[in-house]
Amino acid sequence: HQSFKDENEIRLIRLMSSHSKDINYRVRGNLVVPFLKVKFDLDHIKAVHIGPMKDQGLAAISMTSFIHNLEFGRKKVGEYGGYKIQVIPSMTPYRQI
């Protein structure tokens, strides 16, 4: 969608039979959601964008803590000692209906 153009997002799509033993599942709300575990180098992640949601500030804080722990464990810090992966909360207001 055009409104996401500024995020310059790249997504990975992998097609697979629905009968594969590689498919994992997790519960989200009232749904069982299938997912695949994919290994990749964290150096390819520049930022994590937190979409509009209830408790967005808390989500941003917990994601920042998670990323800092990942990067600290890998001893990956950016210029001036800051962390390389940024956490960017959406500026779009959240409206719960």
All heavy atoms as an XYZ file, in Angstrom:
788
protein
N       0.837     -1.174      0.000
C       0.000      0.000      0.000
C       0.886      1.243      0.000
O       1.929      1.268      0.651
C      -0.919     -0.022      1.215
C      -1.966      1.037      1.159
N      -1.753      2.309      1.629
C      -3.211      1.002      0.674
C      -2.845      3.024      1.442
N      -3.749      2.244      0.867
N       0.451      2.272     -0.675
C       1.240      3.499     -0.849
C       1.623      4.148      0.487
O       2.694      4.742      0.602
C       0.453      4.490     -1.715
C       1.235      5.706     -2.135
C       2.365      5.372     -3.095
O       2.421      4.295     -3.674
N       3.276      6.299     -3.256
N       0.768      4.026      1.506
C       1.077      4.680      2.788
C       2.268      4.051      3.506
O       2.812      4.629      4.431
C      -0.148      4.663      3.703
O      -0.505      3.337      4.020
N       2.709      2.863      3.070
C       3.860      2.206      3.675
C       5.143      2.427      2.872
O       6.178      1.873      3.204
C       3.607      0.702      3.809
C       2.486      0.375      4.755
C       1.239      0.015      4.270
C       2.674      0.434      6.118
C       0.208     -0.289      5.133
C       1.644      0.133      6.997
C       0.411     -0.224      6.501
N       5.071      3.238      1.833
C       6.222      3.450      0.943
C       7.459      3.934      1.707
O       8.564      3.481      1.451
C       5.855      4.455     -0.151
C       6.951      4.697     -1.128
C       6.529      5.685     -2.196
C       7.676      5.941     -3.138
N       7.337      6.927     -4.145
N       7.276      4.826      2.669
C       8.413      5.388      3.407
C       9.145      4.350      4.251
O      10.304      4.527      4.587
C       7.964      6.536      4.307
C       7.518      7.751      3.508
O       7.922      7.855      2.332
O       6.770      8.580      4.053
N       8.485      3.265      4.597
C       9.133      2.235      5.408
C      10.162      1.445      4.613
O      11.031      0.814      5.193
C       8.079      1.291      5.998
C       7.212      1.973      7.032
C       6.204      1.032      7.648
O       6.324     -0.195      7.447
O       5.289      1.514      8.328
N      10.051      1.452      3.281
C      11.013      0.753      2.414
C      11.180     -0.694      2.887
O      12.276     -1.202      3.013
C      12.352      1.490      2.398
C      13.227      1.037      1.253
O      12.730      0.517      0.253
N      14.517      1.212      1.391
N      10.055     -1.317      3.157
C      10.034     -2.652      3.753
C      10.317     -3.742      2.722
O       9.917     -3.647      1.577
C       8.649     -2.877      4.359
C       8.473     -4.205      5.023
C       7.095     -4.329      5.622
O       6.891     -3.811      6.738
O       6.224     -4.935      4.976
N      10.998     -4.757      3.165
C      11.240     -5.941      2.340
C      10.676     -7.128      3.095
O      10.937     -7.305      4.283
C      12.745     -6.144      2.077
C      13.297     -4.961      1.288
C      12.989     -7.453      1.346
C      14.799     -4.995      1.142
N       9.911     -7.959      2.401
C       9.337     -9.148      3.036
C       9.847    -10.390      2.332
O      10.091    -10.392      1.144
C       7.818     -9.120      2.967
C       7.226     -8.026      3.816
C       5.736     -8.139      3.874
N       5.206     -7.061      4.687
C       4.088     -7.156      5.364
N       3.397     -8.271      5.331
N       3.663     -6.148      6.064
N       9.974    -11.440      3.095
C      10.406    -12.727      2.582
C       9.182    -13.616      2.447
O       8.387    -13.735      3.376
C      11.409    -13.371      3.546
C      11.826    -14.796      3.264
C      12.677    -14.839      1.991
C      12.604    -15.349      4.430
N       9.018    -14.214      1.276
C       7.906    -15.127      1.040
C       8.487    -16.472      0.653
O       9.350    -16.561     -0.215
C       6.981    -14.606     -0.084
C       6.375    -13.270      0.334
C       5.898    -15.627     -0.396
C       5.588    -12.592     -0.763
N       8.014    -17.503      1.322
C       8.488    -18.854      1.022
C       7.263    -19.753      0.870
O       6.472    -19.897      1.803
C       9.379    -19.349      2.159
C       9.939    -20.715      1.915
C      10.909    -21.067      3.012
N      11.308    -22.451      2.872
C      12.020    -23.095      3.758
N      12.432    -22.481      4.842
N      12.345    -24.339      3.576
N       7.109    -20.322     -0.305
C       5.978    -21.199     -0.561
C       6.310    -22.610     -0.113
O       7.428    -23.081     -0.281
C       5.630    -21.187     -2.052
C       5.223    -19.826     -2.611
C       4.995    -19.921     -4.109
C       3.987    -19.299     -1.918
N       5.312    -23.277      0.457
C       5.548    -24.614      0.974
C       4.206    -25.332      1.073
O       3.167    -24.698      1.238
C       6.236    -24.450      2.333
C       6.060    -25.487      3.329
S       7.101    -25.169      4.758
C       8.707    -25.173      4.048
N       4.245    -26.633      0.993
C       3.040    -27.438      1.138
C       2.467    -27.268      2.539
O       3.218    -27.191      3.520
C       3.379    -28.912      0.890
O       2.310    -29.737      1.319
N       1.162    -27.237      2.644
C       0.531    -27.101      3.967
C       0.707    -28.362      4.808
O       0.361    -28.372      5.979
C      -0.947    -26.774      3.811
O      -1.618    -27.826      3.135
N       1.267    -29.407      4.219
C       1.493    -30.660      4.947
C       2.933    -30.789      5.443
O       3.323    -31.838      5.921
C       1.156    -31.856      4.049
C      -0.235    -31.823      3.516
N      -1.344    -31.995      4.319
C      -0.713    -31.593      2.278
C      -2.429    -31.895      3.587
N      -2.087    -31.656      2.347
N       3.723    -29.720      5.334
C       5.130    -29.774      5.726
C       5.293    -29.845      7.239
O       4.577    -29.179      7.991
C       5.861    -28.541      5.199
O       7.164    -28.509      5.720
N       6.266    -30.626      7.685
C       6.585    -30.702      9.117
C       7.388    -29.480      9.567
O       7.638    -29.308     10.755
C       7.362    -31.982      9.410
C       6.514    -33.220      9.190
C       7.278    -34.464      9.575
C       6.541    -35.688      9.137
N       5.733    -36.307     10.125
N       7.805    -28.612      8.621
C       8.555    -27.400      8.958
C       7.645    -26.271      9.435
O       8.131    -25.249      9.900
C       9.353    -26.914      7.747
C      10.478    -27.863      7.384
O      10.963    -28.589      8.286
O      10.875    -27.891      6.208
N       6.348    -26.433      9.296
C       5.412    -25.380      9.696
C       5.193    -25.448     11.204
O       4.928    -26.501     11.772
C       4.065    -25.518      8.959
C       4.283    -25.362      7.451
C       3.073    -24.475      9.464
C       3.039    -25.605      6.626
N       5.331    -24.299     11.860
C       5.066    -24.148     13.288
C       3.768    -23.366     13.442
O       3.316    -22.720     12.496
C       6.205    -23.384     13.964
C       7.507    -24.128     13.863
O       7.753    -25.045     14.613
N       8.343    -23.750     12.912
N       3.201    -23.358     14.647
C       1.947    -22.649     14.888
C       2.034    -21.889     16.198
O       2.693    -22.315     17.136
C       0.773    -23.643     14.948
C       0.549    -24.347     13.633
C       1.193    -25.541     13.348
C      -0.282    -23.795     12.670
C       1.005    -26.186     12.136
C      -0.472    -24.427     11.451
C       0.171    -25.620     11.192
O       0.000    -26.238      9.992
N       1.342    -20.746     16.233
C       1.223    -19.970     17.459
C      -0.195    -19.430     17.534
O      -0.884    -19.332     16.515
C       2.233    -18.825     17.509
C       2.016    -17.769     16.433
C       3.095    -16.685     16.517
N       3.005    -15.769     15.406
C       2.256    -14.674     15.384
N       1.504    -14.361     16.420
N       2.243    -13.890     14.335
N      -0.635    -19.084     18.713
C      -1.976    -18.549     18.896
C      -1.889    -17.039     18.976
O      -1.047    -16.478     19.686
C      -2.622    -19.113     20.186
C      -3.978    -18.475     20.433
C      -2.740    -20.624     20.092
N      -2.756    -16.376     18.235
C      -2.856    -14.909     18.290
C      -4.331    -14.568     18.347
O      -5.062    -14.782     17.379
C      -2.197    -14.256     17.082
C      -2.273    -12.754     17.156
C      -1.494    -12.096     16.073
N      -1.557    -10.654     16.253
C      -1.007     -9.789     15.458
N      -0.328    -10.207     14.408
N      -1.119     -8.508     15.686
N      -4.758    -14.064     19.481
C      -6.188    -13.805     19.666
C      -6.945    -15.123     19.628
O      -6.646    -16.040     20.385
N      -7.884    -15.228     18.713
C      -8.677    -16.455     18.571
C      -8.235    -17.293     17.379
O      -8.977    -18.169     16.946
C     -10.157    -16.097     18.414
C     -10.709    -15.446     19.662
O     -10.309    -15.790     20.763
N     -11.603    -14.499     19.491
N      -7.063    -17.023     16.829
C      -6.599    -17.722     15.635
C      -5.358    -18.551     15.917
O      -4.534    -18.182     16.753
C      -6.259    -16.715     14.531
C      -7.384    -15.825     14.030
C      -6.835    -14.811     13.036
C      -8.475    -16.656     13.385
N      -5.197    -19.623     15.186
C      -3.957    -20.388     15.167
C      -3.237    -19.952     13.901
O      -3.750    -20.099     12.796
C      -4.229    -21.908     15.149
C      -2.935    -22.670     15.026
C      -4.980    -22.319     16.404
N      -2.048    -19.368     14.052
C      -1.326    -18.767     12.938
C      -0.107    -19.615     12.576
O       0.750    -19.865     13.437
C      -0.866    -17.332     13.301
C      -0.115    -16.688     12.161
C      -2.057    -16.486     13.719
N      -0.021    -20.059     11.314
C       1.154    -20.838     10.904
C       2.352    -19.922     10.648
O       2.189    -18.768     10.241
C       0.699    -21.502      9.600
C      -0.352    -20.601      9.066
C      -1.011    -19.955     10.246
N       3.558    -20.417     10.929
C       4.771    -19.657     10.620
C       5.929    -20.611     10.381
O       5.897    -21.776     10.774
C       5.109    -18.645     11.729
C       5.599    -19.276     13.010
C       6.964    -19.420     13.240
C       4.711    -19.703     13.982
C       7.428    -19.991     14.415
C       5.158    -20.271     15.161
C       6.528    -20.424     15.374
N       6.958    -20.089      9.716
C       8.185    -20.848      9.453
C       9.321    -20.192     10.207
O       9.393    -18.962     10.294
C       8.524    -20.840      7.962
C       7.510    -21.485      7.028
C       7.922    -21.245      5.585
C       7.413    -22.964      7.311
N      10.220    -20.976     10.745
C      11.440    -20.437     11.336
C      12.458    -20.299     10.217
O      12.713    -21.248      9.477
C      11.974    -21.371     12.418
C      11.070    -21.463     13.628
C      11.652    -22.378     14.680
C      10.728    -22.465     15.878
N      11.247    -23.388     16.899
N      12.999    -19.093     10.082
C      13.965    -18.808      9.016
C      15.195    -18.177      9.650
O      15.081    -17.196     10.381
C      13.360    -17.844      7.967
C      14.370    -17.501      6.895
C      12.097    -18.428      7.356
N      16.362    -18.731      9.386
C      17.604    -18.159      9.905
C      18.093    -17.074      8.951
O      18.021    -17.224      7.733
C      18.672    -19.234     10.048
C      18.351    -20.247     11.124
C      19.478    -21.230     11.307
C      19.104    -22.202     12.406
N      20.191    -23.115     12.729
N      18.566    -15.968      9.527
C      19.142    -14.890      8.743
C      20.063    -14.086      9.635
O      19.993    -14.163     10.865
C      18.060    -13.989      8.113
C      17.183    -13.315      9.130
C      17.488    -12.049      9.600
C      16.056    -13.942      9.621
C      16.692    -11.429     10.534
C      15.246    -13.342     10.558
C      15.566    -12.077     11.011
N      20.937    -13.318      9.022
C      21.907    -12.509      9.752
C      21.235    -11.238     10.260
O      20.636    -10.486      9.479
C      23.076    -12.163      8.827
C      24.237    -11.518      9.544
O      24.058    -11.029     10.685
O      25.329    -11.499      8.960
N      21.310    -10.976     11.553
C      20.684     -9.782     12.129
C      21.276     -8.485     11.591
O      20.661     -7.430     11.718
C      20.807     -9.811     13.655
C      19.967    -10.870     14.364
C      20.220    -10.819     15.863
C      18.504    -10.707     14.061
N      22.434     -8.549     10.978
C      23.024     -7.339     10.400
C      22.177     -6.783      9.260
O      22.357     -5.646      8.836
C      24.445     -7.614      9.890
C      25.430     -7.804     11.034
O      25.173     -7.275     12.139
O      26.446     -8.480     10.834
N      21.233     -7.572      8.753
C      20.364     -7.117      7.668
C      19.174     -6.305      8.168
O      18.442     -5.733      7.370
C      19.867     -8.308      6.849
C      20.969     -9.050      6.164
N      21.741     -8.487      5.168
C      21.444    -10.299      6.346
C      22.625     -9.365      4.762
N      22.483    -10.471      5.466
N      18.976     -6.254      9.479
C      17.850     -5.494     10.038
C      18.336     -4.104     10.427
O      19.258     -3.960     11.217
C      17.255     -6.202     11.272
C      16.744     -7.575     10.887
C      16.132     -5.353     11.868
C      16.231     -8.369     12.063
N      17.711     -3.083      9.861
C      18.062     -1.699     10.182
C      17.137     -1.120     11.243
O      17.548     -0.301     12.055
C      17.982     -0.833      8.925
C      18.995     -1.212      7.867
C      18.835     -0.346      6.655
C      19.796     -0.796      5.562
N      19.609     -0.033      4.338
N      15.852     -1.528     11.201
C      14.880     -0.954     12.129
C      13.696     -1.891     12.285
O      13.413     -2.694     11.407
C      14.391      0.405     11.628
N      13.022     -1.745     13.419
C      11.753     -2.415     13.675
C      10.725     -1.313     13.874
O      10.898     -0.448     14.733
C      11.828     -3.317     14.934
C      10.467     -3.898     15.255
C      12.858     -4.419     14.741
N       9.681     -1.335     13.066
C       8.618     -0.331     13.164
C       7.471     -0.905     13.984
O       6.988     -1.997     13.691
C       8.118      0.062     11.773
C       9.130      0.826     10.988
N       9.066      2.184     10.831
C      10.242      0.424     10.334
C      10.091      2.592     10.102
N      10.820      1.522      9.794
N       7.053     -0.181     15.009
C       5.936     -0.587     15.851
C       4.693      0.103     15.307
O       4.592      1.322     15.330
C       6.151     -0.167     17.327
C       7.488     -0.664     17.862
C       4.983     -0.621     18.186
C       7.602     -2.142     18.013
N       3.766     -0.687     14.788
C       2.545     -0.131     14.196
C       1.622      0.444     15.240
O       1.815      0.248     16.447
N       0.598      1.160     14.789
C      -0.374      1.710     15.732
C      -1.045      0.568     16.497
O      -1.479     -0.409     15.895
C      -1.393      2.430     14.850
C      -0.908      2.331     13.463
C       0.263      1.433     13.420
N      -1.053      0.654     17.798
C      -1.645     -0.388     18.640
C      -1.912      0.154     20.020
O      -1.351      1.169     20.421
C      -0.707     -1.599     18.747
C       0.619     -1.243     19.394
S       1.716     -2.601     19.833
C       1.596     -3.706     18.511
N      -2.760     -0.571     20.731
C      -2.978     -0.250     22.140
C      -1.665     -0.516     22.866
O      -0.967     -1.475     22.556
C      -4.087     -1.156     22.680
C      -4.445     -0.904     24.115
C      -5.548     -1.840     24.555
C      -5.834     -1.623     26.023
N      -6.825     -2.573     26.516
N      -1.297      0.314     23.805
C      -0.051      0.177     24.571
C       1.187      0.214     23.670
O       2.146     -0.535     23.873
C      -0.060     -1.111     25.407
C      -1.205     -1.145     26.400
O      -1.507     -0.081     26.985
O      -1.809     -2.220     26.579
N       1.188      1.089     22.685
C       2.306      1.203     21.748
C       3.603      1.566     22.459
O       4.664      1.033     22.136
C       1.997      2.240     20.671
C       3.094      2.335     19.633
C       2.854      3.462     18.661
O       2.476      4.550     19.072
N       3.081      3.202     17.398
N       3.534      2.443     23.441
C       4.734      2.826     24.176
C       5.372      1.646     24.885
O       6.584      1.453     24.844
N       4.544      0.828     25.519
C       5.040     -0.364     26.200
C       5.625     -1.354     25.193
O       6.664     -1.964     25.448
C       3.908     -1.019     26.997
C       4.268     -2.240     27.832
C       5.366     -1.901     28.837
C       3.029     -2.765     28.539
N       4.976     -1.493     24.036
C       5.486     -2.390     22.991
C       6.855     -1.909     22.505
O       7.768     -2.712     22.292
C       4.509     -2.460     21.821
N       7.023     -0.596     22.348
C       8.308     -0.040     21.890
C       9.399     -0.257     22.945
O      10.533     -0.610     22.608
C       8.152      1.441     21.562
N       9.065     -0.059     24.205
C      10.041     -0.258     25.283
C      10.478     -1.717     25.348
O      11.669     -2.017     25.449
C       9.463      0.202     26.638
C       9.345      1.721     26.677
C      10.314     -0.294     27.804
C       8.517      2.250     27.843
N       9.525     -2.647     25.285
C       9.886     -4.059     25.385
C      10.668     -4.520     24.154
O      11.607     -5.308     24.280
C       8.653     -4.931     25.620
O       7.743     -4.806     24.563
N      10.335     -4.018     22.964
C      11.092     -4.379     21.754
C      12.503     -3.806     21.828
O      13.474     -4.471     21.447
C      10.376     -3.883     20.499
C      11.102     -4.215     19.210
S      11.426     -5.978     18.942
C       9.794     -6.585     18.608
N      12.651     -2.583     22.326
C      13.971     -1.980     22.482
C      14.824     -2.809     23.436
O      15.995     -3.084     23.163
C      13.845     -0.528     22.991
O      13.093      0.229     22.042
C      15.210      0.108     23.187
N      14.240     -3.239     24.544
C      14.967     -4.076     25.497
C      15.389     -5.391     24.845
O      16.532     -5.837     25.004
C      14.083     -4.347     26.711
O      14.710     -5.240     27.585
N      14.486     -6.020     24.103
C      14.783     -7.270     23.411
C      15.943     -7.095     22.436
O      16.896     -7.873     22.429
C      13.519     -7.752     22.680
C      13.719     -8.978     21.852
C      13.892    -10.216     22.446
C      13.724     -8.896     20.472
C      14.066    -11.358     21.667
C      13.897    -10.023     19.691
C      14.070    -11.259     20.290
N      15.891     -6.033     21.632
C      16.940     -5.785     20.639
C      18.267     -5.458     21.321
O      19.323     -5.930     20.898
C      16.517     -4.672     19.665
C      15.414     -5.218     18.750
C      17.700     -4.157     18.850
C      14.778     -4.199     17.863
N      18.240     -4.666     22.370
C      19.483     -4.335     23.082
C      20.141     -5.598     23.636
O      21.359     -5.740     23.564
C      19.221     -3.337     24.196
C      18.962     -1.956     23.689
N      18.810     -0.887     24.525
C      18.824     -1.459     22.439
C      18.594      0.212     23.811
N      18.594     -0.116     22.548
N      19.329     -6.506     24.159
C      19.894     -7.766     24.659
C      20.490     -8.592     23.530
O      21.549     -9.193     23.692
C      18.832     -8.571     25.416
C      18.641     -8.077     26.826
O      19.602     -7.747     27.499
N      17.409     -8.001     27.266
N      19.819     -8.637     22.389
C      20.369     -9.346     21.229
C      21.709     -8.742     20.803
O      22.685     -9.452     20.585
C      19.417     -9.271     20.034
C      18.249    -10.223     19.985
C      17.407     -9.937     18.742
C      18.716    -11.659     19.965
N      21.716     -7.428     20.663
C      22.918     -6.756     20.174
C      24.043     -6.804     21.204
O      25.205     -6.942     20.843
C      22.595     -5.314     19.779
C      21.723     -5.252     18.542
C      21.451     -3.846     18.075
O      21.393     -2.922     18.907
O      21.290     -3.671     16.864
N      23.720     -6.694     22.478
C      24.746     -6.760     23.514
C      25.408     -8.127     23.496
O      26.622     -8.244     23.599
C      24.147     -6.468     24.889
C      25.166     -6.472     25.986
C      26.029     -5.403     26.147
C      25.272     -7.549     26.850
C      26.984     -5.394     27.150
C      26.215     -7.556     27.856
C      27.077     -6.482     28.003
N      24.592     -9.165     23.335
C      25.123    -10.519     23.272
C      26.024    -10.734     22.064
O      26.951    -11.532     22.100
N      25.761    -10.008     20.997
C      26.570    -10.128     19.782
C      27.651     -9.048     19.728
O      28.403     -8.968     18.781
C      25.671     -9.994     18.553
C      24.632    -11.100     18.479
C      23.668    -10.900     17.325
N      24.371    -11.094     16.081
C      24.409    -10.182     15.094
N      23.772     -9.045     15.230
N      25.066    -10.426     13.989
N      27.676     -8.178     20.739
C      28.636     -7.067     20.795
C      28.579     -6.220     19.528
O      29.577     -5.832     18.962
C      30.050     -7.590     21.038
C      30.190     -8.267     22.381
C      31.595     -8.763     22.594
C      31.813     -9.369     23.937
N      30.873    -10.256     24.479
N      27.347     -5.929     19.087
C      27.136     -5.114     17.895
C      26.563     -3.771     18.319
O      25.405     -3.669     18.688
C      26.143     -5.788     16.934
C      26.637     -7.052     16.324
C      27.613     -6.750     15.228
C      27.999     -8.018     14.497
N      28.876     -7.772     13.389
N      27.368     -2.748     18.303
C      26.882     -1.403     18.578
C      27.216     -0.526     17.390
O      28.163     -0.764     16.658
C      27.476     -0.805     19.879
C      26.968     -1.562     21.088
C      28.980     -0.819     19.843
N      26.410      0.485     17.198
C      26.599      1.381     16.069
C      27.568      2.506     16.386
O      28.247      2.517     17.413
N      27.570      3.470     15.502
C      28.414      4.642     15.659
C      28.075      5.354     16.964
O      26.926      5.402     17.379
C      28.148      5.584     14.471
C      29.183      6.632     14.283
C      28.955      7.394     12.988
O      28.112      7.000     12.194
O      29.650      8.394     12.815
N      29.045      5.875     17.654
C      28.906      6.596     18.917
C      28.403      5.707     20.047
O      27.836      6.176     21.022
C      27.990      7.815     18.780
C      28.356      8.708     17.633
C      27.493      8.867     16.563
C      29.578      9.373     17.589
C      27.828      9.667     15.490
C      29.920     10.181     16.520
C      29.051     10.326     15.471
O      29.381     11.105     14.406
N      28.558      4.391     19.916
C      28.174      3.485     20.985
C      26.693      3.169     21.051
O      26.267      2.437     21.915
N      25.895      3.722     20.145
C      24.462      3.428     20.147
C      24.183      2.074     19.513
O      25.063      1.461     18.915
N      22.984      1.615     19.669
C      22.608      0.338     19.082
C      22.292      0.510     17.604
O      21.808      1.546     17.169
C      21.421     -0.257     19.833
C      21.809     -0.662     21.231
C      21.626      0.191     22.297
C      22.408     -1.895     21.460
C      22.019     -0.178     23.574
C      22.811     -2.266     22.727
C      22.606     -1.407     23.773
O      23.010     -1.773     25.028
N      22.565     -0.529     16.810
C      22.411     -0.443     15.363
C      20.960     -0.559     14.911
O      20.557      0.118     13.988
C      23.237     -1.536     14.680
C      24.732     -1.334     14.812
C      25.488     -2.466     14.190
C      25.344     -2.383     12.681
N      26.200     -3.348     11.980
N      20.184     -1.429     15.534
C      18.796     -1.618     15.119
C      17.917     -0.618     15.866
O      17.873     -0.605     17.094
C      18.321     -3.057     15.411
C      19.189     -4.066     14.664
C      16.856     -3.223     15.009
C      18.901     -5.517     15.004
N      17.213      0.213     15.117
C      16.358      1.227     15.715
C      14.948      0.670     15.921
O      14.480     -0.159     15.149
C      16.258      2.441     14.802
C      17.561      3.142     14.564
C      17.379      4.302     13.594
O      16.274      4.755     13.333
N      18.480      4.771     13.053
N      14.272      1.142     16.943
C      12.859      0.841     17.159
C      12.099      2.135     16.902
O      12.352      3.150     17.549
C      12.598      0.328     18.592
C      11.112      0.117     18.822
C      13.371     -0.962     18.831
N      11.191      2.091     15.926
C      10.497      3.303     15.490
C       8.992      3.135     15.668
O       8.358      2.379     14.928
C      10.832      3.608     14.017
C      12.344      3.734     13.845
C      10.099      4.849     13.543
C      12.810      3.794     12.412
N       8.405      3.820     16.658
C       6.952      3.753     16.827
C       6.246      4.518     15.702
O       6.731      5.547     15.237
C       6.699      4.443     18.167
C       8.032      4.536     18.831
C       9.051      4.557     17.732
N       5.106      4.014     15.278
C       4.321      4.664     14.235
C       3.766      5.985     14.750
O       3.405      6.106     15.920
C       3.165      3.755     13.819
O       2.281      4.435     12.949
N       3.694      6.950     13.884
C       3.097      8.237     14.225
C       1.592      8.227     13.932
O       0.882      9.154     14.282
C       3.771      9.362     13.443
C       5.263      9.504     13.743
S       5.627      9.701     15.494
C       5.007     11.339     15.770
N       1.110      7.163     13.303
C      -0.310      7.043     12.992
C      -1.074      6.766     14.285
O      -0.719      5.858     15.030
C      -0.558      5.876     12.000
O       0.240      6.086     10.842
C      -2.016      5.771     11.631
N      -2.099      7.554     14.575
C      -2.836      7.349     15.817
C      -3.595      6.017     15.812
O      -4.060      5.562     14.770
C      -3.807      8.534     15.879
C      -3.860      9.085     14.514
C      -2.618      8.664     13.792
N      -3.707      5.416     16.988
C      -4.438      4.166     17.146
C      -5.832      4.485     17.626
O      -6.021      5.273     18.542
C      -3.714      3.273     18.164
C      -4.498      2.038     18.543
C      -4.624      0.987     17.648
C      -5.085      1.927     19.789
C      -5.329     -0.162     17.987
C      -5.784      0.789     20.144
C      -5.905     -0.254     19.234
O      -6.598     -1.384     19.575
N      -6.815      3.877     16.995
C      -8.196      4.082     17.402
C      -8.848      2.730     17.621
O      -8.965      1.935     16.698
C      -8.960      4.857     16.334
C     -10.337      5.250     16.762
C     -10.992      6.081     15.719
N     -11.927      5.196     15.009
C     -12.619      5.530     13.944
N     -12.444      6.721     13.416
N     -13.432      4.708     13.376
N      -9.229      2.467     18.841
C      -9.873      1.196     19.169
C     -11.380      1.362     19.013
O     -11.961      2.291     19.550
C      -9.532      0.776     20.595
C     -10.008     -0.601     20.923
C      -9.494     -1.061     22.281
O      -8.722     -0.359     22.919
N      -9.914     -2.212     22.717
N     -11.975      0.457     18.265
C     -13.429      0.546     18.019
C     -14.142     -0.485     18.856
O     -13.734     -1.553     19.068
C     -13.728      0.314     16.524
C     -13.081      1.420     15.719
C     -15.217      0.269     16.284
C     -13.227      1.277     14.226
